[in-house]
Amino acid sequence: MSFSVTAATSFVPTLSRIVLCLAFVSAGYNKVFKESEFTDLEANRLQSLGVKTTAPVTVTSWADPSLGPASLIYASYRQEAEQDPPDVTDDQNQDPEPQTQPEPEPEVKPEPKPEAKPAPPATAPRRVIRRPPPTTTPATRPDPVPTPAPAPEVQPEAPAKQPIIIKPSKSEDEVPPFAGPTPVQVTSGGSHRAPGMYRIALMVDSAGWPAPVRVAQVAAFTELIGGALLLVGLFSRIWGLGLAISMGVAFYMVSVQMNGALRTHPFEFAEDVNAFHAMYCQLGLFVLAFGIFLTGPGKMSLDQLLFGGRRQIVVDDTMM
C-alpha cells in the first residue's frame, strides 16, 4: 500500500478527528456549563419560551467613602460588626471633667520673737532682786488675725470633646469588620444570567424557526458529546453528520444573516477581522466534519476495531 493510501485512510481522518474534538468539546462545554449575560429584553423573551434566568443579585453593604473600595462590607459582616463595635477607649468617650485649682491655705504670720537683752559686763556685781509673785494673771497676747483667703478663680469649662472613633486601615488585603454606618446598594451584575446555549435559542427564534429551545439544546450537546466521541472514533459517521449540520446552521445564521457575508464584496469582507475569522472557522469545521461522515474515522479508531473487520477495502494499484 502506497503512502498516499495510508495517509488517506489513517493520518488525515485521525488529524481531522483531533481538530474537531478540540474545537467542539470546548465550545459545547461553555454552552452547557457556563452562563452568559442577557439583557432584560432577552431575559423576558427566554422566560416566554420557558427558560428560567437568574436575576441580578442586589446586596446591601456598608462603606466609608473616605476609605475607598477597601472599606466595602456586605450585609453578612454587618451583623457581626453590630455585635462587636470598634474599640474606643473610655477616656476618649467620656467628657473631661473641669479641673479646679485647690484653694490656697491662709497665710499665718509667725509671732515675733522677743529681743534678747545684752548680758551685763562681767566686772559689775550681780544684784539679786526677789519680786513677789503676781497676784493677777498676766494679760495674754492676742493671736494675730489671719489674712482672709483670696476667692478661687473660676475657670471656664472646657468644651466637650467629640468621641474619637478608630477607623479601619486602608489596606486592600484585609477587609475591616466595620467600615461605616452608611448603607450602599451593590449589584453583583447588571444583567440576567442563563446557560450560553440559550443564545442559540434567541437566534433560532429570531429566524422564525420552530422549537428554538430544543434546537439550542440539541446543538450544544451534539458539540460536547460528539466532539468527545470523535476523539476515540466511536460512531464517527453519525457525529460527523450532526456536527456538519450544526456548522451549516451556524454559518447561515451568523455569517450570512448577521454579518452579511453574501451581501459584501469578497475583497472587502476581510476588513472585518472578527466576521472574516468566524466565517472561515465555520466553513473549515463543516468540511472536516462532513469529510468524517463521507470517508469514516480511519484505521486508528474504535469503529475500525469494532466494525471494520467485516469488510476489506480493495484498492486498485492501477488507479494510483
C-alpha positions in Angstrom: 0.0 0.0 0.0 1.4 3.3 -1.0 2.0 6.3 1.3 -1.0 8.2 -0.3 -3.4 5.4 0.6 -2.0 5.1 4.1 -2.3 8.9 4.7 -5.9 9.0 3.3 -7.0 6.0 5.4 -5.2 6.7 8.6 -3.4 10.0 9.1 -5.8 12.6 7.6 -9.0 11.2 9.4 -7.2 11.0 12.7 -5.9 14.6 12.5 -9.4 15.7 11.5 -11.0 14.0 14.5 -8.4 15.6 16.8 -9.1 19.1 15.5 -12.9 18.5 15.7 -12.6 17.3 19.3 -10.6 20.3 20.4 -13.0 22.7 18.8 -16.3 21.2 19.7 -15.6 20.0 23.2 -14.5 23.4 24.3 -17.5 25.1 22.6 -20.0 22.7 23.9 -18.7 22.8 27.5 -19.0 26.6 27.5 -22.6 26.4 26.1 -23.8 23.8 28.6 -22.0 24.6 31.8 -21.0 28.3 31.6 -23.5 31.1 32.0 -23.9 34.1 29.7 -25.3 37.5 30.4 -28.6 38.5 28.9 -30.4 41.9 28.9 -33.8 42.5 30.3 -35.4 42.2 26.9 -33.6 38.9 26.1 -34.4 37.5 29.5 -38.1 38.3 29.0 -38.1 36.5 25.7 -36.3 33.5 27.2 -38.9 33.3 30.0 -41.7 33.4 27.5 -40.0 30.4 25.8 -39.9 28.5 29.2 -36.3 29.2 30.1 -35.6 30.3 33.7 -33.0 33.0 34.1 -31.1 34.1 37.2 -32.0 37.7 38.1 -29.1 40.0 39.1 -28.4 39.9 42.9 -28.5 43.1 44.8 -26.9 43.1 48.3 -26.7 45.9 50.9 -23.3 46.8 52.1 -21.7 49.4 54.4 -18.9 51.5 53.2 -17.0 54.6 54.2 -16.4 56.8 51.1 -13.2 58.2 52.6 -11.6 54.8 52.8 -12.1 53.7 49.2 -13.1 50.2 47.9 -11.2 48.5 50.8 -14.0 49.5 53.2 -16.7 47.6 51.4 -18.6 45.2 53.7 -21.5 43.0 52.8 -24.6 42.6 55.0 -23.4 39.3 56.4 -20.4 41.1 58.0 -22.7 43.9 59.2 -24.4 41.6 61.8 -21.1 40.7 63.3 -20.0 44.3 63.3 -23.0 45.3 65.3 -22.2 42.7 68.0 -18.5 43.8 68.2 -18.3 47.6 67.8 -15.0 49.2 67.2 -12.7 49.6 70.2 -12.9 53.0 71.7 -11.2 53.8 75.0 -13.2 55.2 77.9 -11.0 58.3 78.1 -12.0 59.2 74.6 -15.7 58.7 75.0 -16.1 60.3 78.5 -16.4 64.1 78.6 -13.4 65.5 80.5 -14.3 67.0 84.0 -13.4 70.6 84.5 -10.3 70.8 86.6 -10.4 73.3 89.5 -7.3 74.6 91.3 -7.1 73.9 95.1 -7.9 76.8 97.4 -4.8 78.4 98.8 -4.3 78.0 102.5 -4.5 81.1 104.7 -1.1 82.6 105.5 -0.3 82.7 109.2 2.3 85.2 110.2 4.8 83.9 112.8 4.9 85.5 116.2 7.8 88.0 116.7 10.4 86.7 119.0 11.4 88.9 122.0 14.7 90.6 121.5 17.4 89.3 123.7 18.8 91.8 126.2 22.6 92.2 126.3 24.4 90.5 129.1 25.8 92.8 131.9 29.5 93.1 131.9 31.5 90.6 133.8 33.1 93.1 136.2 29.8 94.5 137.5 28.5 92.9 140.7 25.3 90.9 140.3 22.3 92.0 142.4 19.6 89.6 143.0 16.2 91.2 143.3 13.3 89.0 144.5 9.9 90.0 143.4 6.7 88.7 144.8 4.6 86.5 142.6 2.0 88.4 140.6 -1.5 88.2 142.0 -3.2 88.8 138.7 -3.0 86.7 135.6 -0.8 88.4 133.1 -2.7 89.6 130.0 -2.4 87.1 127.2 -1.2 88.4 123.9 -3.9 88.4 121.3 -3.4 85.9 118.4 -2.7 87.5 115.1 -5.7 88.0 112.8 -5.5 85.6 109.9 -5.4 87.1 106.5 -8.6 86.3 104.5 -8.0 83.7 101.7 -8.5 85.0 98.2 -11.5 83.8 96.3 -10.7 80.9 94.0 -10.6 81.8 90.4 -13.4 80.1 88.4 -12.1 78.8 85.1 -14.4 78.4 82.2 -15.5 74.9 81.4 -13.6 73.2 78.6 -15.8 72.3 75.6 -16.7 68.7 75.5 -14.6 66.7 73.1 -16.1 64.6 70.4 -15.6 60.9 70.9 -12.8 59.6 68.7 -13.7 56.6 66.5 -10.9 54.4 65.4 -11.3 53.9 61.7 -10.2 50.7 60.0 -7.0 50.5 58.0 -6.9 51.4 54.3 -5.1 48.2 53.4 -6.8 46.4 50.4 -5.6 43.0 51.7 -7.7 43.0 54.8 -11.4 43.7 54.9 -12.3 45.7 58.0 -15.0 44.3 60.3 -17.0 47.5 60.2 -16.5 50.3 57.7 -19.2 52.8 58.4 -22.9 53.4 59.1 -23.8 54.4 55.5 -25.7 51.7 53.6 -24.8 51.3 50.0 -26.6 49.1 47.4 -24.2 46.9 45.5 -25.4 44.8 42.5 -23.5 41.7 41.5 -24.3 42.1 37.8 -26.4 44.4 35.7 -28.0 41.6 33.6 -29.7 38.3 33.8 -27.7 35.0 33.5 -28.5 31.7 31.9 -26.5 28.9 30.1 -24.8 30.1 27.0 -26.7 27.6 24.7 -29.8 29.7 25.0 -28.2 32.4 22.9 -28.6 30.0 20.1 -32.3 29.7 21.0 -32.6 33.5 20.6 -31.1 33.4 17.1 -33.3 30.5 16.1 -36.3 32.3 17.5 -35.4 35.5 15.6 -35.3 33.5 12.4 -38.8 32.2 13.0 -37.9 28.5 13.3 -39.9 26.2 15.5 -38.8 24.8 18.9 -35.8 27.2 19.4 -35.1 25.9 22.9 -34.9 22.3 21.7 -32.7 23.2 18.8 -30.3 25.0 21.1 -30.1 22.1 23.5 -29.5 19.5 20.7 -26.8 21.7 19.1 -25.0 22.2 22.4 -25.0 18.6 23.5 -24.1 17.4 20.0 -21.0 19.6 20.1 -20.0 18.4 23.6 -20.7 14.6 23.3 -20.0 14.3 19.6 -16.6 16.1 19.8 -15.5 13.8 22.7 -16.6 10.6 20.9 -14.8 11.7 17.7 -11.5 11.6 19.5 -11.8 7.9 20.1 -13.7 7.3 16.8 -16.9 5.8 18.1 -20.0 6.2 15.9 -17.9 8.7 14.0 -20.1 9.0 10.9 -23.2 9.9 13.0 -21.4 12.6 15.0 -19.7 13.8 11.8 -23.1 14.4 10.2 -24.5 16.1 13.3 -21.6 18.5 13.6 -21.7 19.3 9.9 -25.3 20.2 10.2 -24.6 22.3 13.3 -21.8 24.2 11.5 -24.0 24.7 8.4 -26.8 26.3 10.6 -24.2 28.5 12.4 -22.8 29.6 9.0 -26.2 30.6 7.8 -27.3 32.4 10.9 -24.1 34.2 11.9 -22.1 34.8 8.7 -25.0 35.1 6.2 -27.8 36.7 8.3 -25.9 38.7 10.9 -22.6 39.6 9.3 -23.9 39.8 5.7 -21.1 37.7 4.1 -23.0 37.2 0.8 -24.0 40.9 0.6 -20.5 42.2 1.0 -17.8 42.4 -1.7 -15.4 39.4 -1.3 -12.3 41.6 -1.2 -13.9 44.0 1.4 -15.3 41.3 3.7 -11.8 40.6 5.1 -11.6 44.1 6.5 -14.0 43.0 9.3 -11.5 40.6 11.0 -13.9 39.1 13.5 -16.5 38.3 10.9 -13.9 37.0 8.5 -12.4 34.6 11.0 -15.8 33.4 12.2 -17.0 32.6 8.7 -13.9 30.6 7.6 -13.7 28.8 11.0 -17.3 27.6 10.5 -16.6 26.6 6.9 -13.4 24.7 7.9 -15.1 22.8 10.7 -18.0 22.0 8.3 -15.6 20.5 5.7 -13.8 18.4 8.3 -17.0 17.1 9.9 -18.6 16.3 6.6 -15.4 14.6 5.5 -15.6 12.2 8.5 -19.2 11.5 7.5 -18.2 10.5 4.0 -14.9 8.7 4.5 -15.1 7.4 8.0 -12.8 7.8 11.0 -9.8 5.9 9.6 -8.0 2.8 10.8 -7.0 4.2 14.2 -10.5 4.3 15.7 -12.9 2.2 17.7 -15.2 2.0 14.7 -12.5 0.3 12.7 -11.7 -2.0 15.6 -15.3 -3.0 16.3 -16.9 -2.9 12.8 -14.1 -2.7 10.3 -13.2 -6.4 10.2 -16.3 -7.4 8.3 -15.2 -5.7 5.1 -11.9 -5.1 3.3 -11.0 -2.1 1.2 -9.8 -3.1 -2.2 -7.5 -0.6 -3.9 -6.6 -0.9 -7.5 -2.9 -0.1 -7.9 -3.5 1.0 -11.5 -5.7 3.9 -10.2 -2.8 5.3 -8.2 
